Amino acid sequence: MKKRIILDTDIGGDIDDAYALALALNSKEIIIEAIITNDTHAMERAKLASILVNSVGHKIPIFEGLNVGKGRLIETKLIENDSFKPLKLKDHLPFFKKLFNSEISYVSIGSLSNIAFFLDKIPYLEDKAHFLIMGGSIGVDYNGKPSVVAEWNIRNNINASKKVFTSKLNITLVSLDSTWDLKLSKQDIERINTVKRPINSILSHMLTSLRAFLKKEFYPVLHDPLTISLVFNKSFVQFKTCKLIINSEGKIIEDQKFGKEVKVAINSDKRAFIDFFLERICAI
């Protein structure tokens, strides 16, 4: 049976959001019921999502979510003359109430602002939805060194993150512990770029824009694509159940007394996942 998802993304900054959307679009196991953007420039991010969706001929409702956060919009050239107007999340609560009234996976690969909004508006949110959240650090930093850091998706809206992690939601957390080492190589990038499809050309353009912004030969880390894959294939990771709280700095801390019980992805099979990702992204 296909898995129904809502994808919540801050696409337009780091390219792994675009890779995650491309993976979802190339995975027959998934039905994307809606895409919601988050962070600053939410409307522009929705336009970027629309460009990727249209490139493969899909029709998916795309919503401009809460325009809250501190993120930068790096990819602007693709949407310079784009006339697409996304739907407004706040104006379409009945649509989401209907989605949340049946089993669905909510995949969050950005800040948690929209989930916090839904918690205020939909009282039965925890009943049938499963929340897959990319964010946080349990035991390692962005480079895999032993540390607990305030990961971007959590600290970009700390109040919203605290609200989510004190709720009754069913959460699987995809932490840096399981994603930090999922870096694409030069050969991996070349393989993606050689595929003559519109979506691959868009991904190539977005990586070029990001490298120009960073002024270095940046190689993406697949934080968000791993999160997407766990909707239908959990074989790439090892899980651990933890009791977690979020402190005032946006760090996720284990707390056996007051913490929320969360299933956490703490390790992954790098080569197996990257091979899977490349197979899906490069499929004709």
SULMO-V917761 format. One record per backbone hydrogen bond with DSSP energy under -1.0 kcal/mol. CO is the residue of the C=O (numbers start at 1). NH is the residue of the N-H. If there is no record, write none. Layout:
CO;NH, CO;NH
//
This chain:
3;31, 4;105, 5;33, 6;107, 7;36, 8;109, 9;38, 12;74, 12;75, 14;17, 15;19, 16;20, 17;21, 18;22, 19;23, 20;24, 21;25, 22;26, 24;27, 27;30, 29;3, 31;5, 34;7, 35;63, 36;9, 41;45, 42;46, 43;47, 44;48, 45;49, 46;50, 47;51, 48;52, 49;53, 50;54, 51;55, 53;56, 53;58, 54;57, 61;35, 62;87, 63;37, 64;89, 66;68, 77;80, 79;82, 87;64, 88;91, 89;92, 92;96, 93;97, 94;98, 95;99, 96;100, 99;102, 104;130, 105;6, 106;132, 107;8, 108;134, 112;116, 113;117, 114;118, 115;119, 116;120, 117;121, 118;122, 122;125, 124;127, 128;104, 130;106, 131;172, 132;108, 133;174, 136;176, 139;147, 141;144, 145;141, 149;151, 151;155, 152;156, 157;161, 158;162, 159;163, 160;164, 161;165, 164;167, 170;131, 171;263, 172;133, 173;265, 174;135, 175;178, 176;180, 179;182, 181;183, 182;222, 185;189, 186;190, 187;191, 188;192, 189;193, 190;194, 195;197, 197;201, 198;202, 199;203, 200;204, 201;205, 202;206, 203;207, 204;208, 205;209, 206;210, 207;211, 208;212, 209;213, 210;214, 211;215, 211;216, 216;218, 220;184, 221;223, 222;226, 223;227, 224;228, 225;229, 226;230, 228;231, 229;232, 229;233, 234;237, 236;269, 238;266, 238;267, 240;264, 242;262, 243;255, 244;260, 245;253, 247;250, 251;247, 253;245, 255;259, 260;244, 262;242, 263;173, 264;240, 267;238, 268;270, 269;273, 270;274, 271;275, 272;276, 273;277, 274;278, 275;279, 276;280, 277;281, 278;282
//
